[in-house]
Amino acid sequence: MKRIIKSSIIAAAAGTLALSAPASAQLNVWEDYTPQETVIELTYVKVDEGQLDYYLEGLRSTWVKANEVAKDMGRITDYGIYVVPFGSNEVNLVLRINYPNMESLDPDKAEYDKFMEAWGNSNMESSNQTVRELYNKIRKIKGTYILRELRMNM
């Protein structure tokens, strides 16, 4: 019995030591890695079976056009649409927008007004109608995530 208890104590101590080892190997921001300014927004979408082309057609006239305006204004630096050919089938499309920095995501009435002047109320209403009448019937947004790259300094 003493041998079992002693073995259990040794195993627990070894496990604790193993778990604490990574804590001593911490990296330091700016010294070991550098956060990048660019911020990437990824939106994960599940498009219904057989509806991808309809959704892409809608995106071209709404999301892509709006992102082109935002890109021309310097509000975003890039965007992209990605199909997910393999996986659990929870998500089959990813939308990406690159912002120059985190500040670009902050609400700004002057920037919004400039965007609306360039985009126009008719485009906004048409986009909203497409969302209501098409997108909400053929897709589900599974999540939106904001990413910032951490570059390892070598």
Secondary structure, 3 states (H helix, E strand, C coil): CHHHHHHHHHHHHHHHHHHHHHHHHCCCECCCEEEEEEEEEEEEEEECCCCHHHHHHHHHHHHHHHHHHHHHHCCCCEEEEEECCCCCCCCCEEEEEEECCHHHHCCCHHHHHHHHHHHCHHHHHHHHHHHHHHHHHHEEEEEEEEEEEEEECC
